[in-house]
């Protein structure tokens, strides 16, 4: 049986329902009635609503009432407010009240204040209590105290860091690596840092890169430095990568990684190799799609995978991502916090990401990319979206402005009702030259990819790539010694 009056429980429930539905005035009235009828959580929720409005004074007033009525979570909030205001003595009193009620955060914060006050033994007792209540951070702090910067009880430190890491604490796993290093356990250090990297610690992958680089395994060092830059934006990892690629004579790779965290001015060599092969065919398919769709207002449904444009509904929509015209950054939809990566219109992006992982293409596996160094960042984003969408097949990419023009959403369509581009010998020269301008360092790959896309029989020499198409067309492309297109001839074969 509940300790609160039945009427107060009903009022509290109705108040929460009204709050969740956005009826805030009604919610406040019901929660106030719930508190007055004997349910202290009504006062706690009123405090949370006041905090959401930015009214801390009123929030603390409600939390005090709930705490005085025995609610430990409210005592914690009052203590936290006092700590933010700089009153550690009052904060400690409220944290102790929360801890006595079994509140994990109150116990942990009381331990921290106690440690800062110099009573390490009592702090460790409180940290153990917080650990028993479920706090991985408490175990981390116990490991830190036992560790004592490598001068303490390393066995005990390792035990507590391991416990915290097992509950998902990346900092504990990272520090455990140094404990293992101090114990002379190199394999244990690597294992701990790998776990820390998987848990998202910002320095773990970088330290692994340093370890493998110092061990002479430069290829493995590259893998970890790249992961460090891509996942955490680690500037030093980018600098180290740039140096490795420059020593190897790869200036394009060196440039890319030196700019990764500050604003890219070009794509990675891996992306250019991937995207250039399908670029001319993608441009052709985009032309066909744009003609079919025309202009018009766009709306979309990420559950039904539909896109409405010009009064027509198209199916097989995949939400690729968004571009901010303010920050000049790209965000893949699978990394957008406003959407679940499991939504029907986002789930197909796994194929793009998996391709990027298999072929080490950073643009396809990094959630957000700063494109501000490109001459035209918006066009760079569109090019990247179109190239990546080629992995999904279908009809091409559609975009629309959002947020008063401050951003753009990009969608891929795969609707059988939409037309598919076929080989057009009249357009071939234009398509190849347009694609070659986008990927000037990969012009031979541009040509080969276009010919292969249309199923041609390719003949290639140092100076010429020649393709005969099943439909009867022929394309011949001559190259300079530097691999740039010198001349293109396209037309129908004599047999036609």
C-alpha positions in Angstrom: 0.0 0.0 0.0 1.3 3.5 -0.8 2.3 5.8 2.0 0.5 8.7 0.2 -3.3 9.4 0.3 -5.1 8.0 -2.7 -6.4 11.4 -3.8 -2.9 12.8 -3.9 -1.6 9.9 -6.0 -4.4 10.5 -8.6 -3.7 14.3 -8.7 0.0 13.6 -9.1 -0.6 11.2 -12.0 -3.0 13.6 -13.8 -0.5 16.4 -13.2 2.3 14.4 -14.9 0.0 13.5 -17.8 -0.9 17.2 -18.3 2.8 18.2 -18.1 3.8 15.6 -20.7 1.0 16.8 -23.0 2.3 20.4 -22.8 -0.6 21.7 -20.7 1.7 23.4 -18.2 -0.8 25.6 -16.4 -3.1 22.7 -15.8 -0.1 20.5 -14.7 1.0 23.1 -12.2 -2.4 23.4 -10.7 -2.8 19.6 -10.4 0.7 19.1 -8.9 0.1 21.8 -6.4 -3.1 20.1 -5.3 -1.2 16.8 -5.1 1.4 18.3 -2.8 -1.3 20.0 -0.6 -3.1 16.6 -0.5 0.0 14.9 0.9 2.2 13.9 -2.1 5.6 15.6 -1.8 6.5 14.6 -5.4 4.0 17.2 -6.5 6.3 19.9 -5.0 9.4 18.2 -6.6 7.8 18.3 -10.0 6.8 21.9 -9.6 10.4 22.6 -8.8 11.6 20.9 -12.0 9.0 22.9 -14.0 10.3 26.1 -12.4 13.9 25.2 -13.2 12.9 24.5 -16.8 11.5 28.1 -17.0 14.8 29.4 -15.5 13.3 30.4 -12.2 15.8 28.9 -9.8 14.5 30.7 -6.8 11.0 29.3 -7.1 12.5 25.9 -8.0 14.6 25.7 -4.8 11.5 26.8 -2.8 9.5 23.9 -4.1 12.4 21.5 -3.7 12.9 22.6 0.0 9.2 21.8 0.7 9.5 18.3 -0.9 12.8 17.7 0.9 11.4 18.7 4.2 8.6 16.1 3.5 11.2 13.4 3.1 12.0 13.3 -0.7 15.8 12.6 -1.1 15.8 13.6 -4.8 14.6 17.1 -3.7 17.2 17.3 -1.0 19.8 16.6 -3.7 18.5 19.4 -5.9 18.6 21.9 -3.0 22.2 20.8 -2.2 23.2 21.1 -5.8 21.7 24.6 -6.0 23.6 25.6 -2.9 26.9 24.2 -4.3 26.4 26.1 -7.5 25.9 29.2 -5.4 29.2 28.5 -3.6 27.8 27.5 -0.2 29.5 24.2 0.4 28.4 23.9 4.0 24.8 24.1 3.1 25.3 21.9 0.1 26.9 19.2 2.4 23.9 19.3 4.8 21.4 18.7 2.0 23.6 16.1 0.3 23.8 14.2 3.6 20.0 14.3 3.9 19.7 12.9 0.3 22.3 10.3 1.1 20.5 9.2 4.2 17.5 8.6 2.0 19.5 6.4 -0.3 20.1 8.9 -3.1 23.0 7.9 -5.3 23.9 11.4 -6.5 23.6 12.9 -3.0 26.0 10.2 -1.6 28.5 10.7 -4.4 28.5 14.5 -4.1 28.8 14.4 -0.4 31.8 12.1 -0.8 33.4 14.7 -3.2 32.8 17.5 -0.8 34.2 15.4 2.1 37.3 14.6 0.0 37.8 18.3 -0.8 37.5 19.0 2.9 40.5 16.7 3.6 38.8 13.7 5.2 39.9 11.1 2.7 39.0 8.1 4.9 35.4 9.3 5.2 35.2 10.2 1.6 36.3 6.7 0.6 33.6 5.2 2.9 31.0 7.4 1.1 32.4 6.5 -2.3 32.0 2.8 -1.4 28.4 3.5 -0.4 27.7 5.4 -3.6 29.2 2.5 -5.5 26.8 0.1 -3.7 24.0 2.4 -4.9 25.1 2.1 -8.5 27.6 4.9 -9.2 30.4 4.0 -11.5 31.9 7.5 -10.9 32.3 6.5 -7.2 34.4 3.5 -8.2 36.5 5.8 -10.5 37.2 8.1 -7.6 38.2 5.2 -5.4 40.6 4.0 -8.1 42.0 7.6 -8.4 42.6 7.8 -4.6 44.2 4.4 -4.4 46.3 5.2 -7.5 47.7 8.4 -6.1 49.3 9.3 -9.5 51.1 5.9 -9.6 52.5 6.1 -6.1 49.8 4.3 -4.2 48.2 0.9 -4.0 48.1 -0.1 -7.7 46.3 -3.4 -7.1 43.4 -1.7 -5.3 43.4 1.1 -7.9 43.2 -1.5 -10.7 40.3 -3.3 -9.0 38.2 -0.1 -8.6 39.0 1.2 -12.1 38.1 -2.2 -13.5 34.7 -2.1 -11.7 34.0 1.4 -13.0 35.0 0.4 -16.5 32.7 -2.6 -16.4 29.8 -0.2 -15.7 30.8 1.9 -18.8 33.1 4.5 -17.3 35.6 5.5 -20.1 37.8 7.5 -17.8 38.3 4.6 -15.5 39.3 2.3 -18.4 41.7 5.0 -19.6 43.3 5.4 -16.2 43.5 1.6 -15.8 45.8 1.6 -18.8 48.3 3.7 -17.0 48.0 1.5 -13.9 48.8 -1.5 -16.1 51.7 0.4 -17.6 53.1 1.2 -14.2 52.7 -2.5 -13.4 54.7 -3.4 -16.5 51.7 -5.1 -18.2 51.8 -3.8 -21.7 49.1 -6.1 -23.0 46.8 -5.0 -20.1 47.5 -1.4 -21.0 46.4 -1.9 -24.6 43.3 -3.8 -23.6 42.3 -1.1 -21.1 42.8 1.7 -23.7 40.9 -0.2 -26.3 38.0 -0.5 -23.9 38.3 3.2 -23.1 38.2 4.1 -26.8 35.1 2.0 -27.3 33.6 3.9 -24.4 34.3 7.2 -26.1 37.2 8.5 -24.0 38.7 11.5 -25.9 42.4 10.5 -25.4 42.3 6.7 -25.6 42.6 6.2 -29.3 45.2 8.9 -29.5 47.4 7.1 -26.9 46.9 3.8 -28.8 48.2 5.6 -31.9 51.2 6.9 -30.0 51.9 3.4 -28.6 51.8 1.7 -32.0 53.8 4.5 -33.6 56.5 4.2 -31.0 56.5 0.4 -31.5 57.2 0.8 -35.2 53.7 -0.3 -36.4 52.8 2.8 -38.4 49.9 1.2 -40.2 48.1 0.4 -36.9 49.0 3.8 -35.6 47.2 5.3 -38.5 44.1 3.3 -37.8 44.0 4.6 -34.2 45.0 8.2 -35.0 42.2 8.3 -37.7 39.7 7.0 -35.2 40.8 9.6 -32.6 40.3 12.4 -35.1 37.0 11.2 -36.5 35.4 10.3 -33.2 36.7 13.0 -30.9 38.3 15.7 -33.1 41.7 15.2 -31.5 43.9 17.9 -32.9 47.2 16.2 -32.0 46.1 13.0 -33.7 45.3 15.0 -36.8 48.8 16.6 -36.7 50.4 13.2 -36.3 48.4 11.7 -39.2 49.4 14.6 -41.4 53.0 14.1 -40.6 52.8 10.3 -41.4 51.2 10.9 -44.7 53.6 13.7 -45.6 56.6 11.4 -44.9 55.0 8.8 -47.1 54.7 11.4 -49.9 50.9 11.6 -49.8 50.3 15.4 -49.8 46.5 15.0 -50.4 46.2 12.8 -47.3 48.4 15.1 -45.3 46.3 18.1 -46.2 43.0 16.4 -45.4 44.0 15.3 -41.9 45.6 18.6 -41.0 42.3 20.3 -41.9 39.9 17.8 -40.5 39.2 19.5 -37.2 39.4 23.1 -38.4 37.5 23.0 -41.7 38.1 20.9 -44.8 39.0 22.4 -48.1 38.9 19.1 -50.0 37.9 15.5 -49.7 40.0 12.6 -48.6 41.9 10.6 -51.2 39.8 7.6 -50.2 36.5 9.5 -50.8 37.7 10.9 -54.1 38.6 7.4 -55.3 35.2 6.2 -54.3 33.1 9.1 -55.5 34.9 9.9 -58.7 34.1 6.4 -60.2 30.3 7.0 -60.0 30.3 10.8 -60.4 29.4 11.2 -64.1 26.6 8.6 -63.9 25.3 10.3 -60.7 25.3 13.7 -62.4 23.3 12.2 -65.3 20.8 10.5 -62.9 20.4 13.8 -61.0 19.5 15.6 -64.2 16.8 13.0 -65.0 15.5 13.2 -61.4 15.4 17.0 -61.4 13.5 17.1 -64.7 11.0 14.5 -63.3 10.3 16.3 -60.0 10.5 19.9 -61.0 10.2 22.5 -58.3 7.8 22.6 -55.4 7.3 22.5 -51.7 8.7 19.4 -50.0 7.4 17.5 -47.0 8.5 14.1 -45.8 7.6 11.2 -43.5 10.5 9.3 -41.9 8.3 6.4 -40.8 6.5 5.9 -44.1 9.6 6.7 -46.1 7.7 9.1 -48.4 8.5 12.4 -49.8 5.8 14.8 -51.2 6.8 17.3 -53.9 4.7 19.2 -56.4 1.5 17.4 -55.3 3.0 14.0 -55.8 4.1 11.3 -53.3 7.3 9.4 -53.9 8.3 6.3 -52.1 11.6 4.7 -51.0 12.8 7.9 -49.3 16.0 7.8 -47.2 16.9 10.8 -45.1 20.6 11.3 -45.8 21.5 14.2 -43.6 21.6 18.0 -43.2 23.8 20.9 -44.0 24.0 24.1 -41.9 24.5 27.2 -44.0 25.5 29.0 -40.8 28.3 26.8 -39.5 29.1 25.3 -43.0 28.9 21.8 -41.5 27.4 18.5 -42.6 25.6 16.1 -40.3 24.6 12.5 -41.3 21.1 11.7 -40.3 22.3 8.7 -38.3 24.1 11.1 -36.0 21.3 13.6 -35.7 20.2 13.7 -32.0 16.6 14.6 -33.1 16.1 11.3 -34.9 16.7 7.7 -34.1 19.1 5.8 -36.4 16.6 3.0 -36.5 13.9 5.0 -38.2 12.8 3.4 -41.5 14.0 6.4 -43.5 17.4 6.5 -41.7 18.2 2.7 -41.3 19.3 2.3 -44.9 22.3 4.6 -44.1 23.9 1.6 -42.4 24.9 0.5 -45.9 26.8 3.7 -46.5 28.4 3.7 -43.2 29.5 0.0 -43.5 31.0 0.7 -46.9 32.9 3.6 -45.4 34.2 1.4 -42.6 35.3 -1.4 -45.0 37.1 1.0 -47.3 38.4 3.5 -44.6 36.5 6.5 -46.1 36.3 9.1 -43.3 33.5 11.1 -44.9 31.1 8.2 -44.8 31.8 7.2 -41.1 32.1 10.5 -39.4 28.8 11.9 -38.0 29.6 15.6 -38.5 32.0 17.2 -41.0 33.3 20.8 -41.1 33.3 21.8 -44.8 34.0 25.5 -44.2 37.3 25.4 -46.1 35.7 24.4 -49.4 35.2 27.3 -51.9 31.5 26.4 -51.9 30.7 24.4 -48.7 27.1 23.9 -49.7 28.0 22.4 -53.0 30.6 20.2 -51.4 27.9 18.8 -49.1 25.6 18.2 -52.0 28.3 16.4 -54.0 29.1 14.2 -51.0 25.5 13.3 -50.4 24.9 12.5 -54.1 28.1 10.3 -54.2 27.2 8.4 -51.0 23.6 7.9 -52.1 24.9 6.1 -55.2 25.5 3.1 -52.8 21.7 2.9 -52.4 20.9 2.7 -56.1 17.6 4.4 -56.9 16.9 7.7 -58.5 19.1 10.3 -56.9 19.0 13.1 -54.3 16.5 15.8 -53.5 17.1 18.7 -51.1 15.1 21.4 -49.4 15.8 24.4 -47.2 14.7 24.3 -43.5 14.9 26.5 -40.5 14.2 29.7 -42.4 16.9 28.9 -44.9 19.6 28.3 -42.3 19.9 24.7 -43.2 19.2 22.1 -46.0 17.9 18.5 -45.7 19.0 15.9 -48.2 16.9 12.9 -49.3 17.5 10.0 -51.5 14.7 8.4 -53.5 14.3 4.9 -54.7 10.9 4.8 -56.4 10.2 2.5 -59.4 7.8 5.1 -60.8 10.7 7.5 -61.4 12.8 7.3 -64.6 16.3 5.8 -64.7 19.0 7.4 -66.9 20.4 5.4 -69.8 23.4 6.0 -71.9 23.2 9.2 -74.0 26.1 9.7 -76.3 25.1 13.4 -76.8 25.5 14.1 -73.1 28.5 11.9 -72.5 31.2 14.5 -73.1 29.4 17.1 -70.9 28.9 14.6 -68.1 32.6 13.4 -68.1 34.0 17.0 -68.2 31.7 18.1 -65.3 32.7 15.2 -63.2 36.4 15.6 -64.1 36.2 19.2 -62.8 34.9 18.0 -59.5 37.5 15.3 -59.1 40.5 16.7 -61.0 43.0 14.2 -59.4 40.9 11.2 -60.4 39.9 11.9 -64.1 40.8 8.5 -65.4 38.8 6.9 -62.7 35.9 9.2 -63.6 35.9 7.9 -67.2 36.4 4.2 -66.3 33.5 4.4 -63.8 31.1 6.0 -66.3 31.9 3.4 -68.9 31.6 0.5 -66.5 28.3 1.9 -65.2 26.8 1.7 -68.6 28.1 -1.8 -69.2 30.6 -1.0 -71.9 33.6 -3.0 -73.1 36.6 -1.0 -72.1 40.0 -0.8 -73.9 42.7 1.2 -72.1 46.2 2.4 -72.9 48.5 4.9 -71.3 47.0 7.7 -73.3 43.5 6.6 -74.2 40.4 5.0 -72.6 37.9 3.7 -75.1 34.5 2.2 -74.5 32.0 0.4 -76.7 28.5 0.3 -75.3 26.0 -2.5 -75.7 23.5 0.0 -77.0 25.8 0.9 -79.8 27.5 4.1 -78.6 31.2 4.7 -78.3 33.3 7.0 -76.1 37.0 7.7 -76.6 38.9 9.8 -74.1 42.5 10.9 -74.5 44.6 11.9 -71.5 47.7 14.0 -70.9 50.8 12.5 -69.3 49.5 13.9 -66.0 46.3 12.0 -66.2 44.0 15.0 -67.2 41.4 14.7 -70.0 42.7 16.1 -73.2 40.0 15.3 -75.6 36.6 13.4 -75.7 34.8 11.9 -78.7 31.3 10.4 -78.3 28.9 9.1 -80.8 27.1 6.2 -82.3 29.1 3.3 -83.9 29.2 2.7 -87.6 27.1 -0.5 -87.2 24.1 1.6 -86.2 
